[in-house]
């Protein structure tokens, strides 16, 4: 019998990227759900859904990711980013399900001077990061089989993201102001999706995911390299042959309800070493995504 895998948040960037690749993993029987099939704001619905279906793996891609809206919609952010994760972890523990949970660089304060390691002190600066951290803590306290993967600056061919916004604005305007004093690393959702599928499909990784130590189950993933949002935008336009001038601006010149990390580069050594992963350079993955988007138009 094939292993049954539930992917939550299937309409999001990562969920759709896993869907794009799932055909290459024929040993698994994938079930993709979004809010219409499984409402993670409803704790009872989560419990009933998982009790009525037999899953070997749950990949939780669902999250309340509207960073600014979370500041005024704390209750829903708390339900999706924290309480739903707590329920998923509890059921996973009871039913011996492997749970892969996706978290964020926003659990840190963004004030570091070197790439964040998994064990570094967390100190979120807004509701989004705080609720995601509470989700992480719930996972760690319950400690089901599986792992948590923090990521950053996710983009893809799907949904709304920085790359697609820049492509649209670059064609509409002669110049744009883009923040240069926030530094991190873009993550191509397809690269993260592929890493997750490699992790769950390798029998040798099972022992790692079943480790009794919760601190061993936190990993960081983004593409390789470092850039600012300004660098990211410049590269998007250069690779797409879009003639739009990009002017560097400071964070203070673009105020938002929620503060953003000034530094969110993450150290990926642990996930690469543990699961024998090779992670592409961010510009190479961006070129791949842009090529796909061009072919779609």
C-alpha positions in Angstrom: 0.0 0.0 0.0 1.3 3.4 -0.9 2.1 6.0 1.8 -0.7 8.6 2.1 0.4 12.2 2.3 -1.8 15.2 3.3 -0.7 18.6 2.1 -2.5 21.5 3.8 -2.5 25.0 2.3 -2.6 23.4 -1.1 -3.6 26.7 -2.8 -0.5 28.5 -1.4 2.8 28.9 -3.2 4.5 25.9 -1.5 1.4 23.7 -1.7 1.1 24.3 -5.4 4.8 23.7 -5.9 4.5 20.3 -4.2 1.5 19.6 -6.4 3.7 20.4 -9.5 6.3 17.8 -8.4 4.2 15.2 -6.7 3.8 13.1 -9.9 7.5 12.2 -9.7 6.8 10.5 -6.3 4.5 7.6 -7.4 5.1 5.7 -4.1 3.0 8.3 -2.4 -0.8 8.9 -2.5 -1.2 12.7 -2.1 -4.2 14.5 -0.8 -4.2 18.3 -1.3 -6.5 20.4 0.8 -7.2 24.1 1.2 -9.5 26.0 3.5 -12.6 24.7 1.7 -11.6 21.0 2.3 -10.0 21.5 5.7 -10.5 24.7 7.7 -7.5 24.9 10.0 -9.3 27.6 12.1 -11.6 24.8 13.2 -9.9 22.6 15.7 -12.6 20.0 15.7 -12.6 19.8 11.9 -8.8 19.1 12.0 -9.3 16.2 14.5 -12.2 14.7 12.6 -10.5 15.0 9.2 -7.4 13.2 10.4 -9.3 10.6 12.4 -11.5 9.7 9.4 -8.5 9.5 7.0 -5.4 7.5 7.5 -2.2 9.5 6.7 1.4 8.6 7.0 2.7 12.1 6.5 1.2 15.6 6.9 3.0 18.5 5.2 1.6 21.7 6.8 2.1 24.4 4.3 -0.9 26.4 5.6 -0.3 29.6 7.4 -1.7 33.1 8.0 1.1 34.9 6.1 -0.5 38.4 5.7 2.2 40.1 7.9 0.5 43.5 8.1 -3.0 42.3 8.4 -2.0 40.0 11.3 -1.4 43.1 13.4 -5.2 43.7 13.5 -6.4 40.1 12.9 -4.6 38.5 15.8 -7.2 36.0 16.6 -7.2 34.3 13.2 -3.4 34.5 13.0 -3.2 32.8 16.4 -5.6 30.1 15.3 -3.9 29.2 12.0 -0.2 29.7 13.0 -0.4 28.4 16.6 -3.5 26.4 17.6 -3.9 24.5 14.4 -0.2 23.5 14.6 -0.8 22.4 18.2 -3.7 20.2 17.1 -1.9 18.8 14.1 1.1 17.9 16.4 -1.2 16.3 19.0 -3.0 14.1 16.4 0.3 13.3 14.6 1.7 12.1 18.0 -1.4 10.0 18.7 -1.5 8.4 15.3 2.2 8.1 14.6 2.0 10.5 11.6 5.1 12.2 10.4 4.5 16.0 10.5 6.5 18.4 8.4 5.7 22.0 9.5 6.8 25.1 7.7 7.9 28.1 9.7 9.5 31.5 9.1 12.6 33.7 9.6 10.1 36.1 11.3 10.6 34.2 14.6 13.9 36.1 14.9 14.3 39.9 15.5 16.3 40.5 12.4 19.1 42.2 14.2 21.8 39.5 13.7 25.2 40.1 12.0 25.7 36.5 10.8 23.4 33.9 9.3 20.9 32.6 11.8 21.4 29.1 13.1 18.5 26.9 14.3 19.4 27.3 18.0 19.7 31.1 18.0 17.5 33.0 20.3 14.1 33.8 18.9 12.5 37.2 19.4 9.7 38.0 16.9 8.8 41.7 16.5 5.2 41.3 15.3 2.0 39.3 15.5 2.9 37.1 12.5 6.3 36.1 13.9 4.9 35.7 17.4 2.1 33.3 16.4 4.5 31.3 14.2 6.9 31.0 17.1 4.1 29.8 19.3 3.3 27.2 16.7 7.0 26.1 16.8 6.9 25.9 20.5 3.7 23.8 20.5 5.4 21.4 18.0 8.5 21.1 20.2 6.5 20.6 23.4 4.4 17.8 21.8 7.4 16.5 19.8 5.7 14.3 17.1 7.7 12.5 14.5 8.8 15.0 11.8 10.5 18.3 11.6 10.0 22.1 11.3 11.6 24.0 8.4 12.0 27.8 8.6 12.1 29.6 5.3 12.2 33.2 4.0 11.3 35.4 1.0 9.2 32.7 -0.8 8.3 33.2 -4.4 7.1 31.0 -7.3 5.1 30.9 -10.5 1.9 30.7 -8.3 -0.1 33.3 -6.4 1.1 36.7 -5.4 4.7 37.3 -4.5 7.6 39.8 -4.9 8.8 38.5 -8.3 5.4 38.7 -9.9 4.7 42.1 -8.4 8.0 43.4 -9.7 7.4 42.0 -13.2 4.0 43.8 -13.3 5.2 47.1 -11.9 8.4 47.1 -14.0 6.3 47.0 -17.1 3.9 49.7 -15.9 6.4 52.3 -14.5 9.7 53.9 -15.5 11.2 53.8 -12.0 10.6 52.1 -8.7 11.8 52.6 -5.1 12.8 49.3 -3.4 14.2 48.8 0.1 17.9 48.2 0.3 18.4 47.9 4.1 16.6 44.6 4.5 18.9 41.7 3.7 18.0 38.0 3.3 17.8 35.2 0.8 15.0 34.5 -1.6 13.5 31.0 -1.6 12.1 29.4 -4.8 9.1 27.4 -3.6 9.9 24.6 -6.0 13.3 24.1 -4.4 11.8 23.9 -1.0 9.0 21.6 -2.2 11.7 19.3 -3.7 13.7 19.3 -0.5 10.6 18.3 1.5 9.7 15.5 -0.9 13.3 14.2 -0.7 13.2 14.2 3.1 9.9 12.2 3.3 10.8 9.8 0.5 14.1 8.5 1.8 13.9 5.6 4.3 17.2 6.6 5.9 15.6 9.9 7.0 12.9 8.2 9.0 15.2 7.7 12.0 16.0 11.4 12.0 12.4 12.5 11.9 11.6 10.1 14.7 14.4 11.5 16.9 13.4 12.0 20.5 15.1 15.4 20.7 12.8 18.3 19.7 15.7 20.7 19.1 17.1 18.3 16.5 14.0 18.7 14.4 14.4 22.4 13.5 15.9 23.2 10.1 16.6 26.3 8.0 16.0 26.4 4.2 16.4 29.1 1.6 18.3 29.3 -1.6 22.1 30.0 -1.4 23.5 33.5 -1.4 22.5 36.9 0.1 20.8 40.0 -1.3 18.6 42.9 -0.4 15.1 43.5 -1.8 16.8 46.2 -4.0 19.3 43.6 -5.4 16.4 41.2 -5.9 14.4 43.7 -7.9 17.4 44.8 -10.0 18.1 41.1 -10.9 14.5 40.4 -11.8 14.5 43.3 -14.3 17.9 42.4 -15.7 17.0 38.8 -16.3 13.7 39.8 -17.8 15.1 42.6 -20.0 12.7 45.1 -18.3 13.8 48.7 -18.6 12.8 50.1 -15.2 15.1 52.1 -13.0 15.3 50.9 -9.4 16.1 53.4 -6.7 17.3 52.2 -3.3 15.1 53.4 -0.4 15.3 52.9 3.4 12.8 50.9 5.4 11.8 54.2 7.2 10.8 55.6 3.8 8.2 52.8 3.3 6.4 52.4 6.6 4.2 49.3 7.2 1.9 48.2 10.1 4.3 45.4 10.9 8.1 45.7 11.2 10.2 43.6 8.9 13.5 41.9 9.8 16.6 43.9 8.7 18.6 40.7 8.5 17.1 37.3 7.8 19.9 35.3 6.2 19.8 31.7 7.5 22.5 29.1 7.9 21.5 26.0 5.9 24.4 23.7 6.9 22.2 21.5 9.1 19.5 20.6 6.6 22.1 20.1 3.8 24.3 17.8 6.0 21.4 15.9 7.6 19.5 15.1 4.5 22.3 15.3 1.9 20.7 18.2 0.0 22.2 20.4 -2.6 20.6 23.9 -2.6 20.7 26.1 -5.7 22.0 29.7 -5.8 19.2 32.2 -5.7 19.9 33.8 -9.0 19.9 30.4 -10.8 16.5 29.5 -9.3 15.1 33.0 -10.1 16.2 32.5 -13.8 14.3 29.1 -13.8 11.1 30.7 -12.4 11.3 33.6 -14.8 11.6 31.2 -17.7 8.5 29.3 -16.6 6.6 32.5 -16.2 7.6 33.7 -19.6 6.5 30.4 -21.2 3.1 30.8 -19.4 2.5 34.2 -20.9 
